Amino acid sequence: MDWNQVTQGLLSALGIGLLIGAVRERQHGNGRPLQAGVRTHALLALMGTVAMLLGPPAFLVALLAAAALAWTSYRATSADDPGLTGEITMLTTVLLGGLALQQRALAAALGVVVAILLWAKAPLARFSRELISDQEMRDALLLAACALVVLPMLPVTAVDPWAVLVPYKLWQIVVLVMGTGMLGHVGLRAVGARWGLPVAGFLSGFASSTASVAGFGRSSRASPMLVAPSASAALLANLASLLLFAAILGTTSPALLQASAWPLLTAALVLLGFAALGLRHVPDESVPETSTAKAFQLQHALMIAVAIAAVLLLSEGLRRVFGQAGALVGATVAGLAELHAAAASIASLTASGGLELGKARWGVIALLASASLAKSVLAFLSGGARYGGIVSAGLGGMVIGAALVALGTG
């Protein structure tokens, strides 16, 4: 037996018990009866460690003894405090004490999580009872089911003869569209339209700017006053996507990134400028009550995934018809559905010598143009004429600016 490990386990268990017990003491400092405080929880944690040292049967006996104590505590305090948090905490302390002997870091981390949950009783109660509406709870549960139940069950291999349609990846698009809508909804509720939507937009762009354009387009229909900030959020999502686009080029072909640096920088500045224009006049009173609004629509997310699947099939068909010579055309068409995959394709061809650097540079511009065209159409379909006009103007300006700089720097 390693006595150093035993000593460290006992010290970890003692720290866990003292931390949890201190939080319980602070929460019951108003005179209400407290059956288990600092000393009790410290002793329970040590009991769990010692029992684990003696073996699983002894640990089971210790756990049953703690359960009996918890039951006695509940019967004594149930009239004034019918909750079970204190009793469950007693059992958890014993379990963490036993775990501290074998996995000290994990036990300590879980002890901190338990202490935080105990301390955050009032904020969590207010959050679940007052801040979240029934509709938002339903949306969150649906999103969790799609991401954590449906997604892991789908095949990760292609199901079509051309090996381009992967159900797992297509359902990821559905989850991303829904998640973008939820992120924008939460941001809007948290800090208002002026800052909530832009921050949510930029962050969601690293996942999928296409999903962001669709998600913010749908949310902009809820209020005409939110069209401009929603469009700015969509443009900021494309700015994040452009940064990821540049990173993929640099990873695959540093020479291509260096050759395209000034056009890409111009594109980023144009996007940032158009996004800032949409945020100039957004008074706080323009923010509507959104607690009863849907954060996303599942049908809308499914439609986006189906459209992307169709474009993937079309692009692969063109690539097979034109062969290697038409790889650039195929990649440009693929950019209608997945910009980053198309960027990796062009960069790989450039790195391997299959595509001249000058042509690849214009291929980068063509990718931005094809992706902007697809997203502009999507913006009109999802958010209407005004939203689509702002988004398409920003994306069009990005492409034109990048092309002009590419011409000027030859």
LINWOTA-V67379 format. One record per backbone hydrogen bond with DSSP energy under -1.0 kcal/mol. NH is the residue of the N-H (numbers start at 1). CO is the residue of the C=O. Records with the same first field share a line. If there is no record, write none. Layout:
NH = CO / CO
This chain:
6 = 2
7 = 3
8 = 4
9 = 5
10 = 6
11 = 7
12 = 8
13 = 9
14 = 10
15 = 11
16 = 12
17 = 13
18 = 14
19 = 15
20 = 16
21 = 17
22 = 18
23 = 19
24 = 20
25 = 21
26 = 22
27 = 23
28 = 24
29 = 26
41 = 37
42 = 38
43 = 39
44 = 40
45 = 41
46 = 42
47 = 43
48 = 44
49 = 45
50 = 46
51 = 47
52 = 48
53 = 49
54 = 50
59 = 55
60 = 56
61 = 57
62 = 58
63 = 59
64 = 60
65 = 61
66 = 62
67 = 63
68 = 64
69 = 65
70 = 66
71 = 67
72 = 68
73 = 69
74 = 70
75 = 71
76 = 72
77 = 73
78 = 74
81 = 77
88 = 84
89 = 85
90 = 86
91 = 87
92 = 88
93 = 89
94 = 90
95 = 91
96 = 92
97 = 93
98 = 94
99 = 95
100 = 96
102 = 99
103 = 99
107 = 103
108 = 104
109 = 105
110 = 106
111 = 107
112 = 108
113 = 109
114 = 110
115 = 111
116 = 112
117 = 113
118 = 114
119 = 115
120 = 116
124 = 120
125 = 121
126 = 122
127 = 123
128 = 124
129 = 125
130 = 126
131 = 126
132 = 127
137 = 133
138 = 134
139 = 135
140 = 136
141 = 137
142 = 138
143 = 139
144 = 140
145 = 141
146 = 142
147 = 143
148 = 144
149 = 145
150 = 145
151 = 146
153 = 150
154 = 151
159 = 165
163 = 160
168 = 155
170 = 166
171 = 167
172 = 168
173 = 169
174 = 170
175 = 171
176 = 172
177 = 173
178 = 174
179 = 175
180 = 176
181 = 177
182 = 178
183 = 179
184 = 180
185 = 181
186 = 182
187 = 183
188 = 184
189 = 185
190 = 186
191 = 187
192 = 188
196 = 192
199 = 195
200 = 196
201 = 197
202 = 198
203 = 199
204 = 200
205 = 201
207 = 204
208 = 204
212 = 208
213 = 209
214 = 210
215 = 211
216 = 212
217 = 213
218 = 214
219 = 215
220 = 216
222 = 219
226 = 223
227 = 224
230 = 226
231 = 227
232 = 228
233 = 229
234 = 230
235 = 231
236 = 232
237 = 233
238 = 234
239 = 235
240 = 236
241 = 237
242 = 238
243 = 239
244 = 240
245 = 241
246 = 242
247 = 243
248 = 244
249 = 245
250 = 246
251 = 247
252 = 248
253 = 249
257 = 253
258 = 254
259 = 255
260 = 256
264 = 260
265 = 261
266 = 262
267 = 263
268 = 264
269 = 265
270 = 266
271 = 267
272 = 268
273 = 269
274 = 270
275 = 271
276 = 272
277 = 273
278 = 274
279 = 276
280 = 277
286 = 283
287 = 284
301 = 297
302 = 298
303 = 299
304 = 300
305 = 301
306 = 302
307 = 303
308 = 304
309 = 305
310 = 306
311 = 307
312 = 308
313 = 309
314 = 310
315 = 311
316 = 312
317 = 313
318 = 314
319 = 315
320 = 316
321 = 317
322 = 318
323 = 319
327 = 324
330 = 326
331 = 327
332 = 328
333 = 329
334 = 330
335 = 331
336 = 333
337 = 334
338 = 334
342 = 338
343 = 339
344 = 340
345 = 341
346 = 342
347 = 343
348 = 344
349 = 345
350 = 346
351 = 347
352 = 348
354 = 349
355 = 349
360 = 356
361 = 357
362 = 358
363 = 359
364 = 360
365 = 361
366 = 362
367 = 363
368 = 364
369 = 365
370 = 366
371 = 367
372 = 368
373 = 369
374 = 370
375 = 371
376 = 372
377 = 373
378 = 374
379 = 375
380 = 376
381 = 377
382 = 378
383 = 379
384 = 380
388 = 384
389 = 385
390 = 386
391 = 387
392 = 388
393 = 389
394 = 390
395 = 391
396 = 392
397 = 393
398 = 394
399 = 395
400 = 396
401 = 397
402 = 398
403 = 399
404 = 400
405 = 401
406 = 402
407 = 403
408 = 404
409 = 405
